[in-house]
Amino acid sequence: MIYDSDIIVGTISTSIIYQSLYFKKLIIQFGYRRMPWLKNVKQMGLTCVDKEKEIIKILTNLKNDKNFYKRLLLKQKKLSKYLIEKKKNPIKMILNELETNS
């Protein structure tokens, strides 16, 4: 399912994030402000939204700008490099972030 998709939209799931990065798919993450560990994931390039206006803006840009998708994928490269290329465990990353933010 992830392999055949162009965009992965969802709430917090490390397996979906990891698989989406592995298959080089754009991720749009909902509810990131409710999860403290997602703050750093957003800083690493994951597209995160919290409000309906934000998702509409992103989807409109994807529809109207051919290069917008590529730019968002490029932003995800830092996170992809960290998790996929360095073979980091996403669960450990989340637990470390939770400990740091506690």
N, C-alpha and C positions, 0 to 999 in steps of 0.2 A: 504494500500500500504506500509506504513512504517512498520507495524507489520510483513508483509511477507518478507521484505527485510533483507539482512545481513549487507549491508553498505549503508549509506545515503550520497550522494554526492550532493553538491549544493553551491549556493551563499548565501548571508546573508538572513536568514529568521528565526525569533525567534520561530515561531510556529513549523517549521521543527526541529530546535534544541531541543526544549522542548519535542516534541513527540518522537524524536529519543532517547533522554535520558530516557524518561519514559519507552519505550519499550526495553531499554538496547541495542541499535543498535550503531554501529560504525559510527561516523560522520566524513566526510572529507570536510572541509570548504574551498572553493575557495575565493580568493580576500581579504584575511583578512588584508593585509597591507593598503588597501584603506579605511578601517573602523576603526577609533581609538578605539572604544569600544571593538573590537575583540581582542585587545592586551591582556587584562586580561583574556578573555575566553581561549586564547591559553595557557596562564600561568596556567590556571585551568585544562588543559589536553585535550582540543579539538584539534584534528589533523587539522592543517591549512596549506594550500599550496598556493603559489602565482605563481609558474612557472611550466611549463610542465614537466621539469626534476624531480621536487619534487613529482608530482603525479605518474609519471612512477616509481620512486623509491619505493614509498609506495605500489603501486599495485604489483610490482615485489616481494617485501618482503612478501606481503600477499599471493602471489602464492607459494613462495618457503619456507616459514617458518610457520609451523603450529601454533606456539605459538605467532606470531607477532600480530594477530588479538586480542588475549586475552590480550596481553600487552597494546595495544592501548585502549581497553575497560577499563582496569584498570586505565589508565591515565585519562579517562573521569569521573571517579568516583567522584572526588572532585567537578566538576561542577554539576554532577547529584545530589550529596548530597545537594549542595547549592540551586539548583532550584527545585528539586523534593521533597526531604525529608523535607526541611525547608519551602517548598511551597512559594518560592520567585517568584515575578512577573518578568519575563524576560524583559518586556518593561521598568519597573522602573529601572532595573539594567542597561540597555542600556542608558537611559536618565541620570542616575547618572554618568556613565562613560563619556558621552559626556560633561556634565557640568564640570567634573573634568579635562578633557583634553582640555577644551576651554581656 
